[in-house]
Amino acid sequence: MEPTVTDAPDASRYEIRDGDRLLGVAAYERRGNQVVFTHTEVEDSSEYSGLGSRLVRSALDDVRGAGHTVVPECSFVRGWIERHPEYQDLVAAREP
């Protein structure tokens, strides 16, 4: 089975699962039209290489589809966006 990513708003996180098995999460807080990513964690398993990248890409695509912006407080999400310039437009502008 191919892992899938879904938003779990009651838990304030995106989840990546293989069937019922939870493989990783990207926790967030919603602040108006901003999604603040606070922590990302994935299972340590060579069977699922690239799991964190798949999780973050899907979460950011969902945020983009909703017309929101992101605040990447999580170092994994921040680093991923830095390596993928096509997602940098999602980063919320910093207030002066």
Buried (B, 14 or more C-beta within 10 A) or exposed (E): EEBEBEBEEEEBBBBBBBEEEEBBBBBBEEEEEBBBBBBBBBBEEEEBEEBBBBBBBBBBEBBBEEEBBBBBBBEBBBEBBEEEEEBEEBBBEEEE
